[in-house]
C-alpha cells in the first residue's frame, strides 16, 4: 500500500480558466454582448495568471494542482461540499421565493431536481462501488 | 514523502489525521511502527 501522489500540472487550472473565459466570450458574443464577453475573458485570464504566478503559497499551489496532497484533497472535498450545500440552500430558497410570487419556479425547480437526483445516484453508485 | 511540509506540520500538531497509506509510509520513513509513531499516549511524532 503506497501513499498516493495527487499532483497535477500547474497549468491545469490556469488553462481551464482561460478555456472557460473563451467559452464565455463566444457565448456572450453570440448573444450580442461582445464587451461583456471580453470583460469575462479578461477577468478569467487575470485569475489564471494569479494562480499560475501565485508563488509558493500552499493555498495557491493546492488550487493550481502542483501542491496537492491527500490533506489538500480532503480540504477540496469539504470545501466542495460546503459550496454545494450553500448552493442547494439558495436553490431551495429561490424556489420558495418564485412560487410565493406566483411564478412556476423555473429554473430553480429543475436545478434542484437535477441536484437531488444526482445526489441519490452518486450515493447509490459509491455504495455499489464499495 | 508525497505530502507538503504543511501537511506534516498539521499531522504533528494533530490538526490532520493521515490516511493509512501515509501513516505506514511515515512509519517506514522513521524505520518504526505506526503504533510507535502515532502513539496515543505520546502525541509527538518521533524522529
Backbone of each chain as nested JSON, in Angstrom:
{
  "chains": [
    {"id": "A", "residues": [
      {"number": 1, "name": "UNK", "atoms": {"N": [0.853, -1.192, 0.0], "CA": [0.0, 0.0, 0.0], "C": [0.894, 1.25, 0.0]}},
      {"number": 2, "name": "UNK", "atoms": {"N": [0.711, 2.111, -0.979], "CA": [1.562, 3.293, -1.109], "C": [0.763, 4.565, -0.863]}},
      {"number": 3, "name": "UNK", "atoms": {"N": [1.425, 5.563, -0.267], "CA": [0.789, 6.881, -0.145], "C": [0.636, 7.448, -1.555]}},
      {"number": 4, "name": "UNK", "atoms": {"N": [-0.58, 7.846, -1.908], "CA": [-0.836, 8.273, -3.286], "C": [-0.37, 9.706, -3.528]}},
      {"number": 5, "name": "UNK", "atoms": {"N": [0.179, 9.928, -4.695], "CA": [0.519, 11.297, -5.089], "C": [-0.664, 11.856, -5.868]}},
      {"number": 6, "name": "UNK", "atoms": {"N": [-0.991, 13.115, -5.583], "CA": [-2.147, 13.718, -6.233], "C": [-1.738, 14.974, -6.975]}},
      {"number": 7, "name": "UNK", "atoms": {"N": [-0.477, 15.068, -7.332], "CA": [-0.009, 16.252, -8.03], "C": [-0.538, 16.249, -9.452]}},
      {"number": 8, "name": "UNK", "atoms": {"N": [-0.817, 17.433, -9.973], "CA": [-1.141, 17.543, -11.38], "C": [-0.469, 18.796, -11.896]}},
      {"number": 9, "name": "UNK", "atoms": {"N": [-0.478, 18.961, -13.203], "CA": [0.263, 20.062, -13.801], "C": [-0.203, 21.411, -13.258]}},
      {"number": 10, "name": "UNK", "atoms": {"N": [0.767, 22.323, -13.094], "CA": [0.407, 23.656, -12.6], "C": [-0.33, 24.466, -13.657]}},
      {"number": 11, "name": "UNK", "atoms": {"N": [-0.383, 23.937, -14.882], "CA": [-1.074, 24.624, -15.968], "C": [-2.555, 24.259, -16.021]}},
      {"number": 12, "name": "UNK", "atoms": {"N": [-2.977, 23.255, -15.212], "CA": [-4.359, 22.756, -15.321], "C": [-5.383, 23.858, -15.052]}},
      {"number": 13, "name": "UNK", "atoms": {"N": [-5.33, 24.458, -13.868], "CA": [-6.349, 25.449, -13.506], "C": [-6.249, 26.728, -14.339]}},
      {"number": 14, "name": "UNK", "atoms": {"N": [-5.01, 27.266, -14.567], "CA": [-4.935, 28.432, -15.463], "C": [-5.485, 28.123, -16.853]}},
      {"number": 15, "name": "UNK", "atoms": {"N": [-5.178, 26.932, -17.369], "CA": [-5.684, 26.536, -18.69], "C": [-7.19, 26.431, -18.691]}},
      {"number": 16, "name": "UNK", "atoms": {"N": [-7.745, 25.828, -17.634], "CA": [-9.198, 25.691, -17.516], "C": [-9.85, 27.068, -17.445]}},
      {"number": 17, "name": "UNK", "atoms": {"N": [-9.202, 27.954, -16.693], "CA": [-9.723, 29.312, -16.525], "C": [-9.799, 30.041, -17.863]}},
      {"number": 18, "name": "UNK", "atoms": {"N": [-8.739, 29.935, -18.637], "CA": [-8.721, 30.602, -19.947], "C": [-9.758, 29.966, -20.882]}},
      {"number": 19, "name": "UNK", "atoms": {"N": [-9.856, 28.635, -20.842], "CA": [-10.839, 27.94, -21.696], "C": [-12.256, 28.386, -21.344]}},
      {"number": 20, "name": "UNK", "atoms": {"N": [-12.51, 28.521, -20.044], "CA": [-13.831, 28.986, -19.598], "C": [-14.081, 30.419, -20.083]}},
      {"number": 21, "name": "UNK", "atoms": {"N": [-13.051, 31.254, -19.979], "CA": [-13.158, 32.643, -20.447], "C": [-13.479, 32.704, -21.931]}},
      {"number": 22, "name": "UNK", "atoms": {"N": [-12.838, 31.831, -22.713], "CA": [-13.1, 31.804, -24.159], "C": [-14.531, 31.349, -24.444]}},
      {"number": 23, "name": "UNK", "atoms": {"N": [-14.993, 30.345, -23.659], "CA": [-16.382, 29.874, -23.836], "C": [-17.369, 30.995, -23.52]}},
      {"number": 24, "name": "UNK", "atoms": {"N": [-17.09, 31.754, -22.453], "CA": [-17.952, 32.887, -22.093], "C": [-17.936, 33.942, -23.204]}},
      {"number": 25, "name": "UNK", "atoms": {"N": [-16.737, 34.184, -23.733], "CA": [-16.599, 35.183, -24.798], "C": [-17.448, 34.791, -26.007]}},
      {"number": 26, "name": "UNK", "atoms": {"N": [-17.33, 33.536, -26.417], "CA": [-18.086, 33.064, -27.59], "C": [-19.594, 33.183, -27.327]}},
      {"number": 27, "name": "UNK", "atoms": {"N": [-20.017, 32.732, -26.112], "CA": [-21.456, 32.753, -25.802], "C": [-21.987, 34.179, -25.743]}},
      {"number": 28, "name": "UNK", "atoms": {"N": [-21.253, 35.067, -25.073], "CA": [-21.724, 36.441, -24.929], "C": [-21.677, 37.19, -26.26]}},
      {"number": 29, "name": "UNK", "atoms": {"N": [-20.65, 36.86, -27.055], "CA": [-20.55, 37.476, -28.392], "C": [-21.748, 37.041, -29.237]}},
      {"number": 30, "name": "UNK", "atoms": {"N": [-22.048, 35.74, -29.19], "CA": [-23.196, 35.219, -29.947], "C": [-24.5, 35.838, -29.45]}},
      {"number": 31, "name": "UNK", "atoms": {"N": [-24.537, 36.162, -28.162], "CA": [-25.748, 36.758, -27.587], "C": [-25.802, 38.267, -27.743]}},
      {"number": 32, "name": "UNK", "atoms": {"N": [-24.862, 38.834, -28.485], "CA": [-24.891, 40.258, -28.773], "C": [-24.289, 41.142, -27.688]}},
      {"number": 33, "name": "UNK", "atoms": {"N": [-23.442, 40.538, -26.815], "CA": [-22.792, 41.336, -25.773], "C": [-21.275, 41.097, -25.79]}},
      {"number": 34, "name": "UNK", "atoms": {"N": [-20.634, 41.498, -26.9], "CA": [-19.192, 41.217, -27.018], "C": [-18.358, 41.881, -25.923]}},
      {"number": 35, "name": "UNK", "atoms": {"N": [-18.767, 43.079, -25.488], "CA": [-17.985, 43.78, -24.459], "C": [-17.987, 42.976, -23.147]}},
      {"number": 36, "name": "UNK", "atoms": {"N": [-19.154, 42.425, -22.801], "CA": [-19.229, 41.596, -21.592], "C": [-18.359, 40.347, -21.737]}},
      {"number": 37, "name": "UNK", "atoms": {"N": [-18.331, 39.802, -22.956], "CA": [-17.513, 38.616, -23.22], "C": [-16.034, 38.912, -23.039]}},
      {"number": 38, "name": "UNK", "atoms": {"N": [-15.59, 40.05, -23.572], "CA": [-14.178, 40.441, -23.44], "C": [-13.848, 40.674, -21.962]}},
      {"number": 39, "name": "UNK", "atoms": {"N": [-14.775, 41.303, -21.242], "CA": [-14.55, 41.55, -19.808], "C": [-14.43, 40.219, -19.048]}},
      {"number": 40, "name": "UNK", "atoms": {"N": [-15.323, 39.279, -19.351], "CA": [-15.268, 37.971, -18.688], "C": [-13.945, 37.273, -18.973]}},
      {"number": 41, "name": "UNK", "atoms": {"N": [-13.533, 37.318, -20.244], "CA": [-12.272, 36.677, -20.611], "C": [-11.112, 37.328, -19.868]}},
      {"number": 42, "name": "UNK", "atoms": {"N": [-11.117, 38.664, -19.797], "CA": [-10.031, 39.376, -19.101], "C": [-9.991, 38.978, -17.624]}},
      {"number": 43, "name": "UNK", "atoms": {"N": [-11.158, 38.9, -16.99], "CA": [-11.207, 38.525, -15.571], "C": [-10.648, 37.11, -15.376]}},
      {"number": 44, "name": "UNK", "atoms": {"N": [-11.052, 36.191, -16.246], "CA": [-10.614, 34.801, -16.077], "C": [-9.138, 34.628, -16.442]}},
      {"number": 45, "name": "UNK", "atoms": {"N": [-8.639, 35.414, -17.408], "CA": [-7.203, 35.375, -17.698], "C": [-6.435, 35.914, -16.492]}},
      {"number": 46, "name": "UNK", "atoms": {"N": [-6.96, 36.985, -15.895], "CA": [-6.326, 37.543, -14.693], "C": [-6.286, 36.53, -13.565]}},
      {"number": 47, "name": "UNK", "atoms": {"N": [-7.391, 35.815, -13.358], "CA": [-7.43, 34.773, -12.329], "C": [-6.415, 33.672, -12.647]}},
      {"number": 48, "name": "UNK", "atoms": {"N": [-6.365, 33.277, -13.922], "CA": [-5.416, 32.236, -14.335], "C": [-3.981, 32.656, -14.078]}},
      {"number": 49, "name": "UNK", "atoms": {"N": [-3.672, 33.92, -14.394], "CA": [-2.316, 34.426, -14.169], "C": [-1.99, 34.48, -12.676]}},
      {"number": 50, "name": "UNK", "atoms": {"N": [-2.983, 34.9, -11.884], "CA": [-2.786, 34.953, -10.424], "C": [-2.448, 33.569, -9.884]}},
      {"number": 51, "name": "UNK", "atoms": {"N": [-3.178, 32.571, -10.357], "CA": [-2.941, 31.197, -9.902], "C": [-1.583, 30.7, -10.404]}},
      {"number": 52, "name": "UNK", "atoms": {"N": [-1.285, 30.997, -11.684], "CA": [-0.043, 30.498, -12.282], "C": [1.19, 31.127, -11.653]}},
      {"number": 53, "name": "UNK", "atoms": {"N": [1.094, 32.433, -11.371], "CA": [2.281, 33.149, -10.873], "C": [2.167, 33.428, -9.37]}},
      {"number": 54, "name": "UNK", "atoms": {"N": [1.288, 32.683, -8.717], "CA": [0.971, 32.983, -7.317], "C": [2.005, 32.581, -6.291]}},
      {"number": 55, "name": "UNK", "atoms": {"N": [3.146, 32.096, -6.746], "CA": [4.208, 31.781, -5.796], "C": [4.005, 30.458, -5.093]}},
      {"number": 56, "name": "UNK", "atoms": {"N": [4.547, 30.357, -3.88], "CA": [4.615, 29.074, -3.211], "C": [3.595, 28.935, -2.08]}},
      {"number": 57, "name": "UNK", "atoms": {"N": [2.612, 29.82, -2.042], "CA": [1.566, 29.7, -1.035], "C": [0.898, 28.331, -1.152]}},
      {"number": 58, "name": "UNK", "atoms": {"N": [0.633, 27.677, -0.018], "CA": [0.032, 26.347, -0.054], "C": [-1.339, 26.385, -0.714]}},
      {"number": 59, "name": "UNK", "atoms": {"N": [-2.108, 27.447, -0.411], "CA": [-3.454, 27.558, -0.988], "C": [-3.374, 27.669, -2.507]}},
      {"number": 60, "name": "UNK", "atoms": {"N": [-2.486, 28.55, -2.977], "CA": [-2.345, 28.737, -4.425], "C": [-1.86, 27.437, -5.073]}},
      {"number": 61, "name": "UNK", "atoms": {"N": [-0.843, 26.812, -4.476], "CA": [-0.294, 25.586, -5.072], "C": [-1.326, 24.458, -5.043]}},
      {"number": 62, "name": "UNK", "atoms": {"N": [-2.139, 24.429, -3.998], "CA": [-3.174, 23.409, -3.902], "C": [-4.243, 23.606, -4.955]}},
      {"number": 63, "name": "UNK", "atoms": {"N": [-4.684, 24.866, -5.103], "CA": [-5.69, 25.163, -6.118], "C": [-5.136, 24.906, -7.516]}},
      {"number": 64, "name": "UNK", "atoms": {"N": [-3.855, 25.277, -7.691], "CA": [-3.232, 25.133, -9.006], "C": [-3.047, 23.666, -9.365]}},
      {"number": 65, "name": "UNK", "atoms": {"N": [-2.739, 22.857, -8.367], "CA": [-2.624, 21.421, -8.631], "C": [-1.257, 20.847, -8.33]}},
      {"number": 66, "name": "UNK", "atoms": {"N": [-0.209, 21.662, -8.412], "CA": [1.124, 21.102, -8.207], "C": [1.483, 20.976, -6.731]}},
      {"number": 67, "name": "UNK", "atoms": {"N": [0.61, 21.461, -5.834], "CA": [0.891, 21.323, -4.398], "C": [-0.141, 20.452, -3.707]}},
      {"number": 68, "name": "UNK", "atoms": {"N": [-0.853, 19.662, -4.469], "CA": [-1.93, 18.844, -3.888], "C": [-1.356, 17.607, -3.222]}},
      {"number": 69, "name": "UNK", "atoms": {"N": [-1.888, 17.304, -2.078], "CA": [-1.605, 16.03, -1.44], "C": [-2.908, 15.542, -0.815]}},
      {"number": 70, "name": "UNK", "atoms": {"N": [-2.85, 14.481, -0.015], "CA": [-4.107, 13.911, 0.485], "C": [-4.846, 14.879, 1.401]}},
      {"number": 71, "name": "UNK", "atoms": {"N": [-4.089, 15.704, 2.155], "CA": [-4.757, 16.68, 3.029], "C": [-5.474, 17.739, 2.196]}},
      {"number": 72, "name": "UNK", "atoms": {"N": [-4.82, 18.215, 1.152], "CA": [-5.466, 19.232, 0.326], "C": [-6.653, 18.636, -0.423]}},
      {"number": 73, "name": "UNK", "atoms": {"N": [-6.541, 17.359, -0.819], "CA": [-7.675, 16.7, -1.481], "C": [-8.874, 16.658, -0.539]}},
      {"number": 74, "name": "UNK", "atoms": {"N": [-8.613, 16.427, 0.746], "CA": [-9.699, 16.399, 1.73], "C": [-10.28, 17.815, 1.908]}},
      {"number": 75, "name": "UNK", "atoms": {"N": [-9.383, 18.819, 1.984], "CA": [-9.858, 20.205, 2.079], "C": [-10.732, 20.538, 0.871]}},
      {"number": 76, "name": "UNK", "atoms": {"N": [-10.282, 20.097, -0.294], "CA": [-11.007, 20.354, -1.535], "C": [-12.397, 19.722, -1.476]}},
      {"number": 77, "name": "UNK", "atoms": {"N": [-12.457, 18.484, -0.971], "CA": [-13.734, 17.766, -0.874], "C": [-14.695, 18.473, 0.086]}},
      {"number": 78, "name": "UNK", "atoms": {"N": [-14.176, 18.876, 1.24], "CA": [-15.024, 19.543, 2.233], "C": [-15.479, 20.906, 1.705]}},
      {"number": 79, "name": "UNK", "atoms": {"N": [-14.558, 21.642, 1.07], "CA": [-14.914, 22.956, 0.515], "C": [-15.975, 22.805, -0.572]}},
      {"number": 80, "name": "UNK", "atoms": {"N": [-15.834, 21.753, -1.393], "CA": [-16.827, 21.491, -2.438], "C": [-18.183, 21.173, -1.817]}},
      {"number": 81, "name": "UNK", "atoms": {"N": [-18.178, 20.385, -0.738], "CA": [-19.431, 20.04, -0.054], "C": [-20.077, 21.287, 0.535]}},
      {"number": 82, "name": "UNK", "atoms": {"N": [-19.273, 22.165, 1.131], "CA": [-19.825, 23.401, 1.703], "C": [-20.45, 24.254, 0.595]}},
      {"number": 83, "name": "UNK", "atoms": {"N": [-19.7, 24.406, -0.507], "CA": [-20.219, 25.21, -1.626], "C": [-21.509, 24.588, -2.162]}},
      {"number": 84, "name": "UNK", "atoms": {"N": [-21.535, 23.249, -2.262], "CA": [-22.736, 22.557, -2.743], "C": [-23.92, 22.774, -1.819]}},
      {"number": 85, "name": "UNK", "atoms": {"N": [-23.678, 22.707, -0.509], "CA": [-24.766, 22.914, 0.455], "C": [-25.312, 24.335, 0.392]}},
      {"number": 86, "name": "UNK", "atoms": {"N": [-24.402, 25.299, 0.245], "CA": [-24.847, 26.699, 0.124], "C": [-25.694, 26.867, -1.14]}},
      {"number": 87, "name": "UNK", "atoms": {"N": [-25.211, 26.263, -2.23], "CA": [-25.942, 26.355, -3.499], "C": [-27.326, 25.723, -3.379]}},
      {"number": 88, "name": "UNK", "atoms": {"N": [-27.405, 24.554, -2.737], "CA": [-28.692, 23.868, -2.57], "C": [-29.646, 24.735, -1.737]}},
      {"number": 89, "name": "UNK", "atoms": {"N": [-29.11, 25.326, -0.665], "CA": [-29.944, 26.182, 0.184], "C": [-30.49, 27.361, -0.62]}},
      {"number": 90, "name": "UNK", "atoms": {"N": [-29.625, 27.938, -1.476], "CA": [-30.06, 29.079, -2.289], "C": [-31.104, 28.646, -3.319]}},
      {"number": 91, "name": "UNK", "atoms": {"N": [-30.893, 27.483, -3.931], "CA": [-31.856, 26.985, -4.925], "C": [-33.214, 26.749, -4.273]}},
      {"number": 92, "name": "UNK", "atoms": {"N": [-33.214, 26.131, -3.08], "CA": [-34.488, 25.884, -2.378], "C": [-35.156, 27.219, -2.019]}},
      {"number": 93, "name": "UNK", "atoms": {"N": [-34.35, 28.151, -1.5], "CA": [-34.891, 29.468, -1.144], "C": [-35.463, 30.188, -2.355]}},
      {"number": 94, "name": "UNK", "atoms": {"N": [-34.761, 30.08, -3.489], "CA": [-35.222, 30.744, -4.714], "C": [-36.518, 30.111, -5.223]}},
      {"number": 95, "name": "UNK", "atoms": {"N": [-36.615, 28.764, -5.106], "CA": [-37.869, 28.074, -5.492], "C": [-39.041, 28.64, -4.687]}},
      {"number": 96, "name": "UNK", "atoms": {"N": [-38.852, 28.705, -3.381], "CA": [-39.923, 29.186, -2.496], "C": [-40.294, 30.624, -2.852]}},
      {"number": 97, "name": "UNK", "atoms": {"N": [-39.273, 31.438, -3.092], "CA": [-39.497, 32.84, -3.46], "C": [-40.3, 32.943, -4.754]}},
      {"number": 98, "name": "UNK", "atoms": {"N": [-39.898, 32.163, -5.759], "CA": [-40.58, 32.199, -7.053], "C": [-42.03, 31.751, -6.924]}},
      {"number": 99, "name": "UNK", "atoms": {"N": [-42.252, 30.664, -6.192], "CA": [-43.624, 30.17, -6.006], "C": [-44.476, 31.201, -5.249]}},
      {"number": 100, "name": "UNK", "atoms": {"N": [-43.856, 31.815, -4.252], "CA": [-44.599, 32.795, -3.45], "C": [-45.007, 34.011, -4.278]}},
      {"number": 101, "name": "UNK", "atoms": {"N": [-44.291, 34.214, -5.407], "CA": [-44.621, 35.35, -6.264], "C": [-45.419, 34.918, -7.496]}},
      {"number": 102, "name": "UNK", "atoms": {"N": [-45.991, 33.727, -7.407], "CA": [-46.91, 33.279, -8.457], "C": [-46.256, 32.75, -9.706]}},
      {"number": 103, "name": "UNK", "atoms": {"N": [-44.937, 32.528, -9.66], "CA": [-44.259, 32.001, -10.855], "C": [-44.059, 30.494, -10.702]}},
      {"number": 104, "name": "UNK", "atoms": {"N": [-43.567, 29.847, -11.784], "CA": [-43.504, 28.379, -11.751], "C": [-42.21, 27.842, -11.113]}},
      {"number": 105, "name": "UNK", "atoms": {"N": [-41.33, 28.731, -10.705], "CA": [-40.104, 28.286, -10.025], "C": [-38.936, 27.987, -10.941]}},
      {"number": 106, "name": "UNK", "atoms": {"N": [-39.125, 28.153, -12.258], "CA": [-38.023, 27.9, -13.197], "C": [-36.959, 28.99, -13.066]}},
      {"number": 107, "name": "UNK", "atoms": {"N": [-35.702, 28.676, -13.208], "CA": [-35.131, 27.346, -13.468], "C": [-34.717, 26.635, -12.187]}},
      {"number": 108, "name": "UNK", "atoms": {"N": [-35.111, 27.196, -11.041], "CA": [-34.609, 26.655, -9.769], "C": [-35.178, 25.269, -9.471]}},
      {"number": 109, "name": "UNK", "atoms": {"N": [-36.422, 25.033, -9.872], "CA": [-37.023, 23.71, -9.668], "C": [-36.206, 22.651, -10.413]}},
      {"number": 110, "name": "UNK", "atoms": {"N": [-35.874, 22.942, -11.667], "CA": [-35.107, 21.983, -12.468], "C": [-33.715, 21.76, -11.876]}},
      {"number": 111, "name": "UNK", "atoms": {"N": [-33.081, 22.864, -11.441], "CA": [-31.747, 22.735, -10.835], "C": [-31.811, 21.886, -9.566]}},
      {"number": 112, "name": "UNK", "atoms": {"N": [-32.828, 22.145, -8.742], "CA": [-32.985, 21.375, -7.508], "C": [-33.233, 19.908, -7.802]}},
      {"number": 113, "name": "UNK", "atoms": {"N": [-34.072, 19.636, -8.821], "CA": [-34.364, 18.241, -9.173], "C": [-33.11, 17.533, -9.668]}},
      {"number": 114, "name": "UNK", "atoms": {"N": [-32.355, 18.199, -10.533], "CA": [-31.115, 17.596, -11.053], "C": [-30.151, 17.309, -9.9]}},
      {"number": 115, "name": "UNK", "atoms": {"N": [-30.038, 18.278, -8.985], "CA": [-29.126, 18.101, -7.845], "C": [-29.554, 16.913, -6.979]}},
      {"number": 116, "name": "UNK", "atoms": {"N": [-30.839, 16.842, -6.674], "CA": [-31.329, 15.754, -5.829], "C": [-31.127, 14.402, -6.47]}},
      {"number": 117, "name": "UNK", "atoms": {"N": [-31.483, 14.293, -7.765], "CA": [-31.326, 13.01, -8.465], "C": [-29.843, 12.635, -8.543]}},
      {"number": 118, "name": "UNK", "atoms": {"N": [-28.997, 13.627, -8.847], "CA": [-27.557, 13.35, -8.929], "C": [-27.017, 12.847, -7.598]}},
      {"number": 119, "name": "UNK", "atoms": {"N": [-27.47, 13.456, -6.514], "CA": [-27.003, 13.041, -5.183], "C": [-27.389, 11.587, -4.904]}},
      {"number": 120, "name": "UNK", "atoms": {"N": [-28.649, 11.259, -5.165], "CA": [-29.117, 9.89, -4.899], "C": [-28.362, 8.892, -5.776]}},
      {"number": 121, "name": "UNK", "atoms": {"N": [-28.185, 9.223, -7.069], "CA": [-27.448, 8.331, -7.967], "C": [-25.997, 8.168, -7.513]}},
      {"number": 122, "name": "UNK", "atoms": {"N": [-25.392, 9.28, -7.069], "CA": [-23.995, 9.22, -6.625], "C": [-23.857, 8.354, -5.38]}},
      {"number": 123, "name": "UNK", "atoms": {"N": [-24.792, 8.511, -4.439], "CA": [-24.754, 7.673, -3.234], "C": [-24.89, 6.2, -3.618]}},
      {"number": 124, "name": "UNK", "atoms": {"N": [-25.838, 5.915, -4.514], "CA": [-26.029, 4.525, -4.962], "C": [-24.787, 3.982, -5.639]}},
      {"number": 125, "name": "UNK", "atoms": {"N": [-24.196, 4.776, -6.535], "CA": [-23.005, 4.316, -7.259], "C": [-21.838, 4.093, -6.291]}},
      {"number": 126, "name": "UNK", "atoms": {"N": [-21.608, 5.055, -5.408], "CA": [-20.466, 4.941, -4.486], "C": [-20.65, 3.754, -3.55]}},
      {"number": 127, "name": "UNK", "atoms": {"N": [-21.899, 3.514, -3.135], "CA": [-22.16, 2.367, -2.261], "C": [-21.912, 1.072, -3.026]}},
      {"number": 128, "name": "UNK", "atoms": {"N": [-22.375, 1.034, -4.292], "CA": [-22.175, -0.158, -5.132], "C": [-20.682, -0.422, -5.365]}},
      {"number": 129, "name": "UNK", "atoms": {"N": [-19.938, 0.671, -5.583], "CA": [-18.509, 0.531, -5.851], "C": [-17.747, 0.089, -4.61]}},
      {"number": 130, "name": "UNK", "atoms": {"N": [-18.353, 0.398, -3.439], "CA": [-17.683, -0.006, -2.195], "C": [-16.842, 1.106, -1.721]}}
    ]},
    {"id": "B", "residues": [
      {"number": 1, "name": "UNK", "atoms": {"N": [8.425, 11.633, 0.48], "CA": [7.078, 11.642, 1.057], "C": [6.188, 12.515, 0.17]}},
      {"number": 2, "name": "UNK", "atoms": {"N": [5.07, 11.968, -0.256], "CA": [4.229, 12.66, -1.237], "C": [3.254, 13.643, -0.595]}},
      {"number": 3, "name": "UNK", "atoms": {"N": [3.702, 14.346, 0.428], "CA": [2.845, 15.345, 1.064], "C": [3.636, 16.621, 1.318]}},
      {"number": 4, "name": "UNK", "atoms": {"N": [2.917, 17.716, 1.517], "CA": [3.574, 19.006, 1.698], "C": [4.111, 19.156, 3.127]}},
      {"number": 5, "name": "UNK", "atoms": {"N": [4.981, 20.156, 3.27], "CA": [5.521, 20.479, 4.591], "C": [4.387, 20.868, 5.543]}},
      {"number": 6, "name": "UNK", "atoms": {"N": [3.391, 21.572, 4.998], "CA": [2.258, 21.997, 5.831], "C": [1.449, 20.806, 6.33]}},
      {"number": 7, "name": "UNK", "atoms": {"N": [1.369, 19.758, 5.507], "CA": [0.634, 18.561, 5.932], "C": [1.378, 17.848, 7.054]}},
      {"number": 8, "name": "UNK", "atoms": {"N": [2.688, 17.778, 6.933], "CA": [3.485, 17.17, 8.013], "C": [3.272, 17.97, 9.304]}},
      {"number": 9, "name": "UNK", "atoms": {"N": [3.29, 19.292, 9.169], "CA": [3.057, 20.139, 10.34], "C": [1.667, 19.909, 10.926]}},
      {"number": 10, "name": "UNK", "atoms": {"N": [0.666, 19.773, 10.059], "CA": [-0.708, 19.54, 10.524], "C": [-0.815, 18.199, 11.25]}},
      {"number": 11, "name": "UNK", "atoms": {"N": [-0.073, 17.202, 10.789], "CA": [-0.076, 15.893, 11.471], "C": [0.593, 16.026, 12.837]}},
      {"number": 12, "name": "UNK", "atoms": {"N": [1.718, 16.719, 12.859], "CA": [2.45, 16.876, 14.125], "C": [1.63, 17.624, 15.171]}},
      {"number": 13, "name": "UNK", "atoms": {"N": [0.86, 18.585, 14.707], "CA": [0.077, 19.393, 15.651], "C": [-1.351, 18.865, 15.805]}},
      {"number": 14, "name": "UNK", "atoms": {"N": [-1.586, 17.654, 15.286], "CA": [-2.864, 16.95, 15.442], "C": [-4.052, 17.702, 14.837]}},
      {"number": 15, "name": "UNK", "atoms": {"N": [-3.789, 18.437, 13.765], "CA": [-4.885, 19.071, 13.053], "C": [-5.322, 18.229, 11.868]}},
      {"number": 16, "name": "UNK", "atoms": {"N": [-4.561, 17.189, 11.563], "CA": [-4.907, 16.311, 10.448], "C": [-4.499, 14.883, 10.777]}},
      {"number": 17, "name": "UNK", "atoms": {"N": [-5.421, 13.957, 10.542], "CA": [-5.124, 12.538, 10.73], "C": [-4.772, 11.942, 9.372]}},
      {"number": 18, "name": "UNK", "atoms": {"N": [-3.577, 11.405, 9.24], "CA": [-3.167, 10.908, 7.919], "C": [-3.925, 9.645, 7.524]}},
      {"number": 19, "name": "UNK", "atoms": {"N": [-3.945, 9.386, 6.224], "CA": [-4.536, 8.14, 5.737], "C": [-3.648, 6.974, 6.171]}},
      {"number": 20, "name": "UNK", "atoms": {"N": [-4.198, 5.777, 6.086], "CA": [-3.404, 4.6, 6.454], "C": [-2.146, 4.461, 5.592]}},
      {"number": 21, "name": "UNK", "atoms": {"N": [-2.238, 4.618, 4.244], "CA": [-1.003, 4.525, 3.452], "C": [0.048, 5.544, 3.875]}},
      {"number": 22, "name": "UNK", "atoms": {"N": [-0.392, 6.778, 4.186], "CA": [0.581, 7.795, 4.603], "C": [1.158, 7.467, 5.979]}},
      {"number": 23, "name": "UNK", "atoms": {"N": [0.312, 6.981, 6.889], "CA": [0.806, 6.597, 8.218], "C": [1.844, 5.486, 8.094]}},
      {"number": 24, "name": "UNK", "atoms": {"N": [1.585, 4.523, 7.215], "CA": [2.55, 3.439, 7.006], "C": [3.844, 3.971, 6.394]}},
      {"number": 25, "name": "UNK", "atoms": {"N": [3.692, 4.914, 5.432], "CA": [4.891, 5.488, 4.794], "C": [5.718, 6.271, 5.805]}},
      {"number": 26, "name": "UNK", "atoms": {"N": [5.052, 7.004, 6.694], "CA": [5.767, 7.762, 7.732], "C": [6.48, 6.814, 8.685]}},
      {"number": 27, "name": "UNK", "atoms": {"N": [5.792, 5.735, 9.052], "CA": [6.412, 4.767, 9.97], "C": [7.634, 4.137, 9.314]}},
      {"number": 28, "name": "UNK", "atoms": {"N": [7.517, 3.811, 8.02], "CA": [8.666, 3.226, 7.298], "C": [9.808, 4.225, 7.237]}},
      {"number": 29, "name": "UNK", "atoms": {"N": [9.46, 5.504, 7.002], "CA": [10.482, 6.555, 6.908], "C": [11.293, 6.632, 8.197]}},
      {"number": 30, "name": "UNK", "atoms": {"N": [10.6, 6.519, 9.321], "CA": [11.28, 6.592, 10.624], "C": [11.779, 5.223, 11.085]}},
      {"number": 31, "name": "UNK", "atoms": {"N": [11.688, 4.238, 10.177], "CA": [12.122, 2.879, 10.492], "C": [11.474, 2.409, 11.795]}},
      {"number": 32, "name": "UNK", "atoms": {"N": [10.179, 2.615, 11.871], "CA": [9.465, 2.336, 13.108], "C": [8.111, 1.716, 12.768]}},
      {"number": 33, "name": "UNK", "atoms": {"N": [7.27, 1.568, 13.756], "CA": [5.926, 1.056, 13.504], "C": [4.918, 2.207, 13.611]}},
      {"number": 34, "name": "UNK", "atoms": {"N": [3.738, 1.977, 13.052], "CA": [2.688, 3.001, 13.124], "C": [2.349, 3.291, 14.58]}},
      {"number": 35, "name": "UNK", "atoms": {"N": [2.297, 2.23, 15.381], "CA": [1.95, 2.42, 16.798], "C": [2.979, 3.309, 17.495]}},
      {"number": 36, "name": "UNK", "atoms": {"N": [4.247, 3.115, 17.16], "CA": [5.295, 3.92, 17.808], "C": [5.243, 5.371, 17.348]}},
      {"number": 37, "name": "UNK", "atoms": {"N": [4.978, 5.572, 16.055], "CA": [4.963, 6.947, 15.532], "C": [3.709, 7.692, 15.998]}},
      {"number": 38, "name": "UNK", "atoms": {"N": [2.576, 6.982, 15.974], "CA": [1.315, 7.623, 16.347], "C": [0.808, 7.055, 17.664]}},
      {"number": 39, "name": "UNK", "atoms": {"N": [1.625, 7.162, 18.668], "CA": [1.274, 6.632, 19.978], "C": [0.26, 7.558, 20.646]}},
      {"number": 40, "name": "UNK", "atoms": {"N": [-0.898, 7.005, 20.994], "CA": [-1.927, 7.817, 21.628], "C": [-1.493, 8.433, 22.939]}},
      {"number": 41, "name": "UNK", "atoms": {"N": [-0.611, 7.743, 23.674], "CA": [-0.152, 8.272, 24.96], "C": [0.924, 9.32, 24.816]}},
      {"number": 42, "name": "UNK", "atoms": {"N": [1.631, 9.28, 23.668], "CA": [2.683, 10.25, 23.405], "C": [2.415, 10.825, 22.032]}},
      {"number": 43, "name": "UNK", "atoms": {"N": [1.803, 12.028, 21.986], "CA": [1.255, 12.542, 20.746], "C": [2.287, 13.081, 19.765]}},
      {"number": 44, "name": "UNK", "atoms": {"N": [3.537, 13.261, 20.191], "CA": [4.541, 13.812, 19.284], "C": [4.984, 12.751, 18.286]}},
      {"number": 45, "name": "UNK", "atoms": {"N": [5.234, 13.193, 17.034], "CA": [5.798, 12.281, 16.048], "C": [7.258, 12.079, 16.416]}},
      {"number": 46, "name": "UNK", "atoms": {"N": [7.66, 10.817, 16.568], "CA": [9.028, 10.551, 16.994], "C": [9.97, 10.628, 15.804]}},
      {"number": 47, "name": "UNK", "atoms": {"N": [11.138, 11.188, 16.025], "CA": [12.146, 11.249, 14.963], "C": [13.297, 10.328, 15.283]}}
    ]}
  ]
}
